[in-house]
Amino acid sequence: MERKTFKIKKKDMLQFQQYLQERENSTATIEKYMRDMKKFQEFASEGGEIGKEKLLQYKEWLMVHYSVNSANSMLAALNQFLVFIGMGRLRIKRIRTQKTNIHNDKKELTKKEFQLLVRTAYSEGKEQLGMIMETMSATGIRVSELKFFRAEHIRSGMIKVWNKGKYRIVLIPTVLRKKLLIYMNKHQIKSGLIFRTRTGKELNRSNIWKDMKRIAQKAGIALEKVFPHNLRHLFARTFYKETNNLLNLADILGHSSLEVTRIYASNGLEEWKRNLEKVKLLEITT
């Protein structure tokens, strides 16, 4: 007879973490899944055995306390755990919402606000933060992909990124490339990470987020608009407005399932580069 309930044991959590590592999930994904599972543990701590009813109660609780996207991501972690322990039949369906083309403009960063944010960062002596924000907004990369920007690759104008189980190419627009080279020369960065701590290690994404919030306060920009991923949104909106090329944008953002080699066919890289240069978010300095 199939089990209809289960308990979460300490060893289950440890083995689940190991399972995620063996699947080669990113460190950030593993940390998030473990945090989400801890949240579920706290919710389900009373009552002993956990069944479908408790799982549905948790879904309702998430809908009250979190946004739809956040709740669905937490359900994804729980569903992965259920599959891992052999209780996949208890998986919970994601929360569905009606699709809409209306954007939440109150949370979207404008070009003027972005440029004010960057100018404020530089004026406050936060040169690395300013360069990070310009790099993300001009290329559409994720904050976790800053580590692939290494001195030895900047001169070629092309970065190879490995993320979410696949490679993709990130092209560096001309203005950004010049700025990065000046930044490297000024700070005598000849190899390794462009963006790093004083000890040469990879930057912590939460610290970047906190620094952006502090600069936003100085600049008088609404805090809810200022977070690293919103720079990616700004790039995507600007790129599509200027080029109307959704397929090209999918390749650049790494959302396409097509093979990277397709980019090289029919002068694909040249078209990509021309389109990328149309995204004039950075201010030219002399």
Residue pairs with C-beta under 8 A, 6 or more apart in sequence:
2 89
3 87
4 51
4 52
4 90
5 49
5 50
5 51
6 49
6 50
6 85
6 87
6 90
7 48
7 49
7 50
8 37
8 40
8 41
8 44
8 50
12 81
12 85
13 34
13 37
13 41
15 84
16 33
16 34
16 37
16 81
16 84
16 85
17 30
17 34
19 84
20 29
20 30
20 33
20 80
21 30
24 165
25 33
26 144
26 163
26 164
28 144
28 205
32 73
32 77
33 77
33 80
33 81
36 73
36 74
36 77
36 78
37 77
37 78
37 81
39 74
40 58
40 74
40 77
40 78
43 58
43 61
44 50
44 54
44 58
47 54
51 90
52 90
55 78
55 90
55 92
56 92
58 78
58 92
59 71
59 75
59 92
59 95
62 70
62 71
62 74
62 75
62 95
63 71
63 95
66 74
68 95
68 97
71 95
72 94
72 95
75 92
75 94
75 95
76 94
78 92
79 88
79 91
79 92
82 88
82 90
82 91
83 91
106 222
106 224
106 225
107 224
107 225
107 230
108 225
108 230
108 233
108 234
108 237
109 117
109 221
109 225
109 226
109 230
109 231
109 233
109 234
111 234
111 238
111 281
113 219
113 221
113 225
114 133
114 137
114 231
114 234
114 281
115 281
115 283
116 219
116 221
117 133
117 212
117 215
117 216
117 219
117 221
117 226
118 130
118 133
118 134
118 283
119 219
119 283
120 215
120 218
120 219
121 127
121 129
121 130
121 133
121 215
122 130
124 215
124 218
126 211
126 215
127 183
128 195
129 208
129 211
129 212
129 215
131 179
131 180
131 183
131 194
131 195
132 146
132 195
132 203
132 208
133 212
133 231
134 176
134 179
134 281
134 282
135 141
135 146
135 149
135 176
135 180
135 195
136 143
136 146
136 228
136 231
136 232
136 235
137 231
137 234
137 235
137 281
137 282
138 172
138 173
138 175
138 176
138 235
138 279
138 281
138 282
139 170
139 171
139 172
139 173
139 176
139 235
139 252
140 232
140 235
140 236
140 239
140 252
140 253
141 161
141 170
141 232
142 163
142 228
142 229
142 232
143 205
143 208
143 209
143 228
143 229
144 163
144 205
145 161
145 163
145 170
146 194
146 195
146 203
147 193
147 195
147 202
148 159
148 160
148 161
148 162
148 170
149 159
149 180
149 193
149 194
149 195
150 159
150 191
150 192
150 193
150 194
151 184
151 189
151 190
151 191
151 192
151 193
151 194
152 191
153 159
153 160
154 172
154 177
154 180
154 181
154 184
154 194
155 181
157 171
157 172
157 177
158 169
158 170
158 171
158 172
159 169
159 170
159 171
159 172
160 167
160 168
160 169
160 170
161 167
161 168
161 169
161 170
161 254
163 254
164 254
166 254
166 260
167 260
168 251
168 254
168 260
169 260
169 263
169 269
170 252
171 252
171 269
171 272
171 273
171 276
172 180
173 276
173 277
173 279
173 282
174 277
175 282
175 284
176 282
179 282
179 285
180 194
183 189
183 194
184 190
184 194
192 200
193 200
193 202
195 203
196 202
196 203
197 203
205 228
208 228
209 227
209 228
212 226
212 227
212 228
213 223
213 226
213 227
215 226
216 222
216 223
216 225
216 226
217 223
232 253
234 281
235 279
235 281
236 249
236 253
238 279
238 281
239 245
239 248
239 249
239 252
239 275
239 276
239 278
239 279
240 246
240 249
242 275
242 278
242 279
243 249
243 275
243 278
245 275
247 256
248 271
248 272
248 275
250 256
251 258
251 263
251 272
252 272
252 276
262 268
263 269
263 272
